[in-house]
């Protein structure tokens, strides 16, 4: 008799499970965005089960409760059609428009500065780079970004090998570290994926993330440019703090923050001690950056010139210091575009450029904050932090407070 009862319960559970599966299948058939199917199915299934349990508590048997719970969800075709409208991936036209505006401003400024200074900027190279950039953005839009989380460790170690290869090639062949410096800008996204892969791993996960973050920085100590190392480490620290405060490691947040800050501080100090003590030239540049008046005719000359150009600039119109400031301002078409614009056009040009870039950054962070996916939030945040830090560092450098080595304005 007991065996017969067990068989009856098993028989009843199978149709109930099948009914849910059939309902979910009918709903998902109406939703064209395949990536949303799993999330929607889980949400609806949980709702049906909760509703069924409520009906059972009211006195209905399991099968009747399941049928009623499914019936109350509504016609699966209509439900799926409604969900299709709300879960359809949409192009964020505001970001597209702002990106286009930044590109156009970049071209206009480069043309103006080059024409005014007689510089060597090549329009063809910039057009090719822009086309490649747009193609990369379009490709990234259509790719499944979840692969970053799925293959976090292979992606990370592949980048490590590529970074080592480019640095070794520079050391042995031509002493040009251009590619290694820009490769480092890809690591924050890879490190965001590492954080994702170690979520729910407790303090062990935090420590492994810290070790993963340190490896690229240590490798890049072989290069002369510390700016990108600092940018990278700052980005990783912000990401780790963000993940810890969100509770993604499932640990005591106060203790975890002490671990994050303590480990990051010690590691950063050691890296910079090694970097600076390894070269008297780097130490000299550091002190001249902090106090350019130590060597006003040498290493501190450019910083003092920039500050003087900024001080004599007007809100609108050319500055009063020099009518041909470009003649004494090196790299006006690359490293010091904003300095040149401020002095030759006025502060209005600086505020206009920074306003467009600032709106882009704010809008992007707002969209990132709306991400439901943990991986999506981490990846988008890593990209935005990199972009924002570059903008801030470049602007501060162009206002007379350089960070030892040049950083590009995105």
N, C-alpha and C positions, 0 to 999 in steps of 0.2 A: 504493500500500500504506500509506504514511504517512497519507494523507488518510482512508483507511478506518479506520485505528486511532484517529485523532482523533474521527471520527464515532462510533465505538463507545464511547469514553470519555465523550463528551458525552451519548450515549444512556443510559449507566449512571448518570451523575450526576443526571439528571433524576428517575428513579424514586427514588433515594435521598433527594433533597430532598423529593419528594412523600410518601414514607413518613414522614419526620419531621413534615411538616405535618399529615398525617392523624392521626398519633399525638397531636400537641399539640392538635389540634382536638377529638379525642375526650376528652382529659383536661380541657380547659377547659370543655367542655359540662357537666361535672359540678360545676364551681365557680361558685357563684351570684354571687360578688363580682367584678364585671367589672374593677375596677381592679387586681385581683391577676393577671389573665391574662397581661399582658406580662411581668411579673417572673418568674412561674412558667414560662412558655414559654421564656424565655431561659435559665433555670437548667437545665431539663430538656434543652433542645437542646444546651447546652454539655456536659452530662454524657454524653449519647448520643455526641456527636462524640469526646469524650475516650476513651470506652470503645471506640468503633470504631477509633480510632487504635491503641489497645493491642492489639486483636485483629489488626489489620493487621501490627503489629510481630511478632506470634506466627506469621505466615505465611498468614493468611486473605486472600482477595481482598477488594476494596472492598465488593462487594455482600453477600457472605456476612458480612463483619464488621459491616456496617450492620444486617442482619437480626438478627444475634445480639445486638448492642448494644440494639436496640429490644426484643427479646424479654426481655432481662434486666431491663428497666425494669418489666415486669409488665403486667398487664391495665390498659389506659388508664382503663377505667371505675372499677376499684377504686382505682387511683392517684388519679384525680380526686376520688373520694368522700372519700378520706382527706385530701387537700389541702383539700377544701371545709370539713372540720371545723376545720382549723387556720388557715385564712385567712378565716374568716368575721368580718366587723366586729362587734365587741361593744361594747355600751354600758358605759362605765366607771362602775359604780354607786357606787363609793367617792367619785368626784368629784361625782356627782349628789347624794349624801347630804351631803357636806361643803358643797356650794353651798347646799343647802336649810338646813343648820344655820346658815350665815353669814347667810342672809336672815332667818331667824327671830330670831337674836340681834340683828341690826340693827333689826328692828321692835321687839323687846322693849326694847332700850336706848333707842331714840328715844321710845317711849311713856313709859318711866319718867322720862327726863330732862325731857321736855316737861311731863309732869304735875307733876313736882317743882319745876320752875322757872317754870311758867306761860308757857312759850314759845309760839311760833307755828307749830310744825311741823304740816303738814297730812297726815293719814293718806291721804286720797284721792289726793293727788299721788304719794306714795310707792308706793301700790298700782299706780297707772297705770304709773309708771316701772319697777316690778318686773315687771309683766306684759309690757311692751315688751322688757325685758331678756331674759326667759325666751323670748319669741318670737324674738328675735334669735339667741339661743344655739341654739335648735332649728333655725332656718333655716340657720345656719352649719354645724350638724352634718350636714345632708343635702346641702349644696352641695359641689361638687367643688373642694376647696381648691387643687388644682393649677393652677387658673385664675390664682391669685395669682402663680405663677411664670411662667406662660405670657404673662400680660399685665402684667408687672412695671412696665415703663416707662409704659404708658398709665395704670395705676392711680396711680403716683407723680405724674405730671404733672397728673392730674385733681385729686388732693388738693392739689397746689400751687395750682392755680387756685381751688379752693374756699376754701383758707386765705387767699389774697390777697383774695378777694371778701368774706369775713367780716370781715377786718381793715379793709378800706376802708370797708365799711358801718358799722363801729363808729366809725372816725375821722370819717366825714362825718355820720352820723345821730345815734347815741345814746351813743357813747363806752363801750359795753358790750362787753367782750372775752370774755365767757363762752364763746361757741361756738368762737372761735379757740383758746382755751386747751385745750379738750377735743378739738378736732380734731387737735392736736399729738400726742395719745396714740395716734392711728391710724398715725402715720408710722413708728414702729419696725417694724411688720409690713410696711409698704411697703418700708422699707429692707432688711429681711430678704430680700424678693423681689429687690431690686436686687443684693444680695450674690450671690444664687443666679444671677442673670442674668450676672454678671461672673466667675463661678467659672472656673477654668482660664485666666484672662486675664493672669496674672502681675502684675507691679508696676503695670502700667497699670490693671488691674482694681481694685487697692487704691486708687489715686489717684482714679479715677472714683467709687468708693464714697464716699470722703471728701468729694469735692465735692458729691455727691448729698445726703449727710447735712447738710452745712453750709447748704444753701439754705433749708430750713424754719426753721432756727435764726436765720438772718439776717433772714428775713421777720418772725419773731416778735419781733425787737428793737423793732418798732413798738408792741408791747403792753407793759403795765406789769408783767406777772408773769414773773419770771425763774425761778421754781421749776420750771415745766413745761419750760422750755428746758433747764435743767440736767438734769432727769430724762431728757429725750429724748436729749441728747448723751451722757450716761452710758450709756444703753441701747445706742445705736449703737456706742459704743466697745467695750462688752462683746461685742456681736455680731461686730464686726470682728475682735477678738482671738480669739474662739471659732473663727471661720471660718479665720483664719490658722493657728492651732495645729492645726487639723484637716487642714491642707495642701490646702485647696480652691482655692487660687490657684496651686498648683504653682510655688512660689518658695522660696528659702532662708528658712526660718522666722525665723532670727535677724535677718537684714537686714529682713525684712518687718515684724517686731515693732518694730524701730527706726523704720521708716518710719511705722507706725501710731501709735506713741506720740509721735514727734516732730511729725508733722502734726497729731495731735489736740490736743497740748499747745499748740502755737503758735496753732491756730485758736480753741481755747477761750479762751486768754488775750486774743486780739484781740477776740473777741465780748464778753467781760465788760468789757474796758476801754471799748469803745464804749458798752455798756449803762450802765455806771456814770458815765462822764464826761459822758454826755449829760444827766444829771440830778443836781442837787445833792441832791434829795430822796432819790434811790436811795442815794447815798453815805451820807447821814445814817442811813437805815434799816440799811444794812450795818454801820456802826460801832456802832449801838445793838443790833444782833443779836449782834455779837461781844462787846460790853461794855455790857449794859443799864443798868448803874449810872451811865453817863454822863448819862442823862436819866431818873432814876427816877420822876419824876412825869409824864413825857410818853411818848416812844416806847418807853422801856424798862420802863414800868409793868407791862404785861401779862406780860412774860417774868418779871419779878421776882415777880409775884403767883403765877404758875404754879409757880415753884420753891418758893415759901413753902407753897403748898397741898400740893405733893408732899412737902415735908419734914415737914409736920405730919400726914400721912396715916398710917393704921394698916393692919396686914395684913388685919384684918377689922373692919368697923364704920366709922362716920363719923369724919372727922378732927377734930383738936382745935383747929384754928385758928379756924374760923367755923362756926356752925350754919346759916348761910344764905349759904354761899360762892357760890351761884349768883347772888346779887344783885350781886356785883362781878366775876363771870367772864363776859365777853362771849362770845357765840356758843357757849354751852355745848352747844347741840343740834346744832352742825355742826363747827366747827373744833376744839373742845376737849372732845369727848365723853369721851375717855379720862381727861383731867385731872379732869373732874367725877366720873366713876365712881370713880377712885382715892380722891378725897377724901371722897365721900359714902358709898361702899359699902366701900371698902378695896382694897388691892392684889390681893386675891383675884379681884376683878372684872376687873382688867387682865390678870392671868395667864390667866384663863379665856377671855377674848376672844382674846388673842394665841395661846393654845394651839390653838384651833380654826383660826384663820387660818394659823398656822404649819404645822399638819398638812396643811392644804390645799395650801400652797406646796410642802412637801417631797414629798408624794404626786404632785403635778403634775410636778415636776422629774424624779422617778423615771420616770414614764410618758414624758416627753419624751425622756429619755436612751435609752429603748428604741426610739425611732423609727429605722427603717431608711432612710427617705427623707431625703435632704439637705434638700429643701425643707420637709418636715414638721418636721424638727428645728429649722430656722431659724425657721419661723413660730411654732411652739409656744414656743420659747425667747424670742422677742421679746415675746410676750404675757406670759409669766411674769416676765420681767425688769421689765417695766413695772409689773405688779401688785406685785411684791416691793418695788421701790424706793418705790412710793407708800406701802405699808404701813410700811416702815422710816422714811421721812421723817415720816409722820404721827405715828407713835409717839414718835420722838425729839422732835418739836415739842411734843407733849403732855407730855413729861417735862421741859420747860423749856429746850429748845435749838431754838428756831424757825428756820426757813430763810427769813426775811424775808417770804415770802408763804405763804398757806395752801395746803395740798394735801389732797385728799379721802382719806378712808379707804375703800378699795373695799368 
